[in-house]
Amino acid sequence: MIDIVSDAKRFELLIGAVTDYAIYMLDPNGIVTSWNSGAQRFKGYKASEIIGQHFSRFYTDADRAEGQPERMLQIAAEEGRYEAEGWRVRQDGSLFWASVVIDAIRAEDGTLLGFAKITRDITEKKQAQETLEQTRAALFQAQKMEAIGQLTGGIAHDLNNLLTVIANGLDLLSRNLRDPRDLRRLDAAQRATDRGAKLTQQLLAFARRQPLRPQRQSPAALIRDFEPVLRRACSANIDIEFDLQARTHQCDIDGPQFEAAILNLVVNARDAMPSGGRLQVRTSAVALDAVKREAVTRSAGADAPAITATASEFVLVEVVDTGTGMPPEVQVRAFDPFFTTKEVGKGTGLGLSQVYGFVTQTGGMVEIDSTQGRGTAIRIYLPAAERVSTEADPASEIVDEHGQQAGTVLIVEDESEVLDIAAEIFQSLGYQVHTAQEAYSALDHLRHSRNIDVLFTDVIMPRGMNGIELAREARKLRPDIMVLLASGYPIPALSAEFGALDEFAFLSKPYRWAEVADRLKSLRAAGSS
């Protein structure tokens, strides 16, 4: 008998010494009958405080209201064991995530004597798993958005080539038409072409390849000047409020694109409040550390890709509505191009994607905070500009007052239709035109012809050499040659791939006759200064 007591005592000492697990006994009704040091360490109760109490006090109010503690004991009694994970409550009211095992203890005759309960605090493990899942989701979303961005950017580039042909063909036709009916038809076709060009700009906006013309300006001032348009965009049953802090930083942003982004958000908010509601547009200055910046980027839909913003000071622009809100499955896809919850014909699905593309291309971040039935808040974080003096460059204001003199141009374009229309534009401007469809042929032409005044080349071309490389080689051969680049991709996207392009003039596709003429005029003025 002495040996048995000694063994029981040693076992009790062993259990009592375990600190990583709460190990204790319950009677058949769930009353705590023993308590070890591990239970005291992460539940907070001393043995004298908890023995004789019902174990349900470790559960949340919601779990107790659902009868979960009793159900767990019932399952353990019927099946011999119960295992689960869930939130548990410490003595101080704080929560921890627990792994729980309950084993039924029976006498030899099968009588239920009670339960052995083992609980482990696995909060850190759960947080690590959640972080891993968020990282995986962020990576997947980043890859998806990048793939969609490349696809939409490529489509927009091809569309711009087509629109260049159509728009300039219409411009050239208009110079010879006199019949009012023909002119009206032509005007309708030109308006449709302009709408197509705007659509490609929205696609490029999502792909972060739209041509931006950033200037240092105040987002609050832009919104204040744009306020009448925003008010007209709302229904009469919507109460729109503006809270625009005057003492916010300036940002390097494209004003028209910023206004378009805010208008998109206001229109979306209006559509989410068909019965009326409250809409707020606010600006403020905020400072974000690296942790908060990462959290903001992950909140954009289903964990948006990592944004390039590294600044600590931002201008926060918020558009907050009391509308229908978004369920989680809609938030996941909110920034996807062509995704919309509106009826067929009511929206293109490009509004939020344009916002996303503009903000990220500007170096900022965008965040969605939405609850179904309560409303949505879209927060745009724009990096604050450095506080430096901004003086206009006098050279940028040079205007050619003497008109332009015709010369000889070498046009390099791999798309035959675009090449033909570009040739017609330059011919109509009085130029003698030479053409090539790839860079090596153009270089050969430059080596054997000394009378080329202008090189007008597309950037993206086949067969190894692109238009930028061609332009640099042309400058080596002919340092005085005027170079004009054209592309459906904007300068920031091209610069990221090919390096700085400040040495060359640039035209965005689809370009028009008047734009070509103006750019040539500027090139000649700069060359003669």
N, C-alpha and C positions, 0 to 999 in steps of 0.2 A: 504493500500500500504506500510505503514511503517513497519507493521508486516512481510510482505512478504520479504522485503529487509533485515530485521533483520534475518529472517530464512536463507536466502541465504548466508548472511555474516557468520552466525554461521556454516553453512555447509562448506563454504570455509575455515574457520579457522580449522574445524575438519580435512578436507582433508590435509590441510597444515601441521598439527601437526603429521601426520602419517610418521614415519621414516623407518619402515620395508618394505614398499612397495613403488614403484614408481607409482604414480597415476597422470595421466595427460590426457589432451584432445587433439584430432587431428581434423582438419577440414576435409571435405570429400576428400581432395587431399593428406592428410597425413602430413600437416603442424602442428607443435606443437603450441597450443594456450594457454596452462596452464601448470604449473610445481609445484610439491610439494617438501617439504624438503627431503622426502625419495628418490625421483628421483635424487636430487642433491647429497645426501649422497653416493649412490653407482654407479651413472653414472658420477659424477664429474662436471657436468655443472651447472652454476648458471642460474636462470630464464632468466636473461638479455642476456645470451649467447646462449640460445637454443630456446626461443620462437621466432617463425617466421622461424625456420629451419625445413627441412624435417626429419621425424623420421628415415629414412633409414640410417642416419649416425651412428646409434647404431648397425648396422649389419656389419658382416665381408664382405670383398671384394668379397669372393666367393658367399655369399648369395645375395649380390646386383647384381652380374653378372648374377645370375640365376633368378633375378626378384622376389625374395622371399618377400620383403616388400610389393610390389604392389599386389602380389597374396594373401597375408594375408588379406589386406584390402578388396579385391574383395570377398573373402570367407565370411568375417565378414558382408559385405554389403548384400550378397545374403542369408546367413543362419542366420544372426543375431548375431553370436558369432564365434570367432576363438580362439582355445587354442593350445599351443605347448610349447616345451622346445627346447633350443638351445643356442649356443654361442652368446654373445653380447659383444660390444666393449665399454669400458669406454673412457672418454676424453683423458686419458694418454696413450691410445692404449692397455692397458691390457684387458684380456678377463675374463668374468665370465659366469657361466651357469645360464640361466634365465628360469623361468616359466612365460609364457606370456598369458594374456587373453585380447582379444579385443572385445568390445561390440559395436554394431552399435546403434547410437542415432538418433531417427527419431521424426519428428513432428507428431501432431495428424493426419495430412492428409497423412502421410507416407513419407514425404520428408526427405531425408537423411541430417541431420544437422552436423554429424561428428562421431567421435569414442571416446569412453572412453577406455583408455589403462592402464592396471595394470600389472606391472612387479615385480617379486620377485627374489632376488639373492639366488639361492639354490645350489651354488657351493659346500659348505660343505656337504650338503645332498648327492649330486652326488658322491663326493669323498668317503663318508662313504659307500654308496651302492657299489661302485667299490671295496673298500677294503673288504667288506663282500663277494662279489662275488669271489674275488681272494682267500680269505680264504677258501671259500667253495670248489673252484676248487682245491686248494692246498690239502685240506683234502681228496677230492675224488681221486686225483692223488696219494696221499700217500697211501691210502687204496688199490688202484688198483695195484700200483707197489709192495706193500708189499705182496698182494695176489699172484701176478704173481711170485714174488721172492720165496715165500714159495713153490709154485707149481713146479717151475723149479729146486729149490734146492732139493726137494723130488725126482723128476725124475732123477736128476743127481746122487743122492745117490743110487737109485736103479740100474741105469746104471753102476755105479762103481762096485757094487756087481757082476753084470753079467760080466763086463770086467775083474774083478779079476779072476773069474773062467776061462774065455777064455784065458787070457794072460798067466796065470801060467800053464794051460793045454798045451798050445803051447810050453812054455819053457821046461816043463818036457818031451814032445814028442821029442823036438830037441836034447835032450841028447842021444837018442837011434837011431835016423835016420842017415843013411849013403848015401842013394840013392840021387844023385844030383837033380833029378826031384822032389822028395819029399821035399828036403830041400828048393827048390825054391818056391814050393807051400806054405810050412810052413812060409817062409819069407814074402810072400805076405799077408798071414793071420795075421802075427805079425804086419806088417805095417798098415793094416786095423784096428787092435786093437788099435794101437797107435793113429790113427786118431780119433777113437771113444773116447779115453781118452782125447784128446785135446778138442773134442766137449763138453764133460762133464765139462771140466775146464772152457769153455766159459759160459756154463749154470751156473756154480757155481759163475763165475765172476759177472754175472748179479745179482744173488741172494745174492751177497756180502758174499759168503761162500767159496770162493776159498782159498786154502792154500797159504798164502803169507809168504815170507821170507824177511822181511824188513831189510835193512841195511842203515846206514847213508851215503848218497852220494849226489852228486850235479846233479840235473836234467839236467843242461846245459852241464856238462861233459859227462853224459850218451848220450845225443843227439849228441854231437860232435863226440863221438866215433862211434855212430850208423849212422852218416851222410852218409857214402858210401852206406849203405843198403837203406836208404830213397831216395837217388838220383836214385838208380837203379829201385826203385819202380815207378818212374815217367816216363812219356812218354818224348820223345825228344822235343816235342813242348810245354813243360811246363817249365817255368823259376822258379826254386826253389831257395829261398834265406833263409839263416840262420842268425839270429841276436840273438846271445847267449851271454848275459851279464855274464861276468866272476865273478863279485862280487855279486852273488846271494847266498841266504842261502842254506844250505844243508837240505835234507828232509829224513825222515825215510821211504823209499820206497823199494819195490821189483823191482830190476833193470830189469829183463827179462819181468815182467808184464808191467812195465812202457814203455819199448821199444815196446812191442806188442800193447799197447794202442796208442802210437804215430804213429806206422806203420799203424794201422787201420784208423786213422784220415787222414794220408797222402794218403792212397789208396782211401778213400772216396772222398777226394778232387780231386785226379787225375780223378776219374770216373765222377766227376761233371764238368770236363773241357775237353770233348772229342775233341774239336777243339783247345785245348791249352789254356794257360793263365799263371797267376802268382800265385805262392804258397809261402807263408812265414811261417817259423817256428821261433817263438820268445820266449825268456825267460826274465823275469824281476822280481825284488823284489817289492811287493806291500803290503800295509797295509790296512786292511778292518775293518770298525767298524761293530757293530751288525746290523745296518740298511742295510748296503751294503751287508753283508753276507746273510741276508734274501732275498734281491732283487736278488742276484745271484742264490740262490736255486730256486726262483720262475721262473727264466728265463729258466730253464732247461726243455725244452719241454713245456707241459701244466702245469706249476707250479709243479716242482718236489718235492718230499717229503723233509721235513726239514732235513738238513744234520747235522751231529754231530760236525762239525768243530767249535771250540770255540776260536781258536787262532786269534791273530790280525795281525801277520806277515805271509805272504804267498809267495810262488814262483808261479808266473803266467806263464803258458806255453800256447802259442797261436798257433793255426794252422789256417791260413787265406787264403782263395782262392778267385779267381774271377770267379767262375763257375756259374752254373745255379741257385743256391740258393734253398731255401725251402719255399713253401707256408705255411701259418699258420697251415693248417690241417696236414701237414707232420711234422712240428716242434712238434706238440702236441704228436705225436707217435714216435718220432725219437729214443728214448731210449728203446722202447718196444722190447723184444726179438722176433726174427723171422719177424719183420716188415722191409720190404725193398721196395724201388721203382724201383729196378733194374729188368731186365728181368729175367724170370724163368731160373735158372741154373747159373745166374751171381753173386749171393750173397746169404749168409745164413740168413742175417738179424740179425746177432749176433755181428757185429763189434762195433757199438755204444753202445750196451748194455754191452759189455765187458768193454769199456771205463768207462761207468757210474758205473758199479759194482766195478771196480778196484779203481777208484777215491774215491767213497764214502766209501769203505771198508778201504781205507787208511786214512780216516778222512777229505777228501777234498771236493771240490765242482766243478761242471762243468756247464758251461753256453753256450747256443747257441744264436748267433746273426746272423740272416740270412734274406736276402731280395731276393725275387724271381727275377732272371735276373741280379743280381748284385754280388752275392757270399755269402759265409758263413764264419763265424769266430767261432771256438770252443775254449773256454777258460777254462783251467784246473787250479784250485787254490789248491795247495798242501801246507799244514801247514808246516811252517819252523820248523826245529828241534831246540831244545835248544842247546846252544853252550856249550857243555860239552865234556870232553876228552873221547875218545872211544878207550879203550885198549882191545885187544883180551883176552878172558878168556883162560888161558893155558889148563884148564881142557877140553875145547871143542875141543882141538887138539889132544887128546890122541888117539893113534892108537895101536891096539892090534897086537903085532909083533909075538905072539906065536901061532896064529891061535885060533880056537875055539874048546872047548871040548864039546862033546854031553852030554845031560842030559835028564830030563823029563819035558815035557811041557803039560800044561793044556790049550786047545784051547776052547774058548767060543764064539760061533757064532750061531745066530738063523737061518741063511740061510743055508740050507743043502748043496747046491752046493759049497758055499764059504767055509763051514766047511770042506768038503771033500778035496778041493784043498789045503787049509791051512795045513791039516794033511799030505798030500803028500809032501808039501814043507818041513815041519819039519822032516818028516821021511827021506827025501833025504839028509837032513843036519845031520843025525845021531841021531836024538832025538827019545826017546820013547814018544808016543803021547797018551794023554787022552783027551776026548772031552766032552763038555756039550753044550746044546742049549739054556740054560737060566741061569741067575745068581744064583738063589737059589740052583739049582743042582750043580753048580760049587762050591759054598760055602760048601755044604755038602761034596763034594769030597775033598776039601782042609782040612776039619776037620778030615777026616778019612784017609788021605794019607799024610805022612810026607815027601815024596821024590819028591815033585814038585819043580823044579828049576825055571821054567818060567811060568808066566801067560800071555797068548796072548788072548786078548778079544776085541770083537767089542764094540763100545760105545753105540749105539742105539739098545736096545733090549726090548722085550715085558715083560709082567708080573710084572711090578712094579719096578724092580731094573735095573738100567743101568750099563754099563761096568765101569764107573768111580766109582760109589758106590761100585761095586764089588771089584775093585782094592784097594780101601781104606780099605774095610773089610778084604781083603786078607792080606794086610800089617799088620793089627792088629793081625791076626792069625800067619802070617809068616813074621816078619820084614825083613828077608833077601831075600825074593822072588823077582826075577826080573819081572817087569811088562812092557808089551808092548801093547799099545792101538792101535786100528785100526778103521778108520771111513772114510766114504765118505765125511763127513763134516770136515772143517779145524779147527785147534786149536782155532782161534779167535771166531768162531761161537760157538764152544763147551764151551769155557771159559765164554762167555757171559751168557750161560745158566747154567753151572755147577760150575763156579768158576775157580780159577787158577789151571792149570794142570802141573805146572813146575816139579812136583815130579815124573812124569811118562814120559817114552819114547813114541813116537807117530809115526805111519805110516799112510800115506794117501792112500786111495783106489783109483784106483786099484793098489795094490802093486805087485811087481815082486819078483821072487825067490832071485835075487841078492840083492834087497833092504832089504829083511828079513834077509839074511845072514849078510849083513853089519851092520844092526841095532843090531842084536844079538852080533856081535863081539864087537861093541861099549859098549853094556851093560856089557859084561864080563870084558872088559878092565876097565870100570869105577868101577865095583865091586871089582876088584883086586887091585885098586890103593890105 
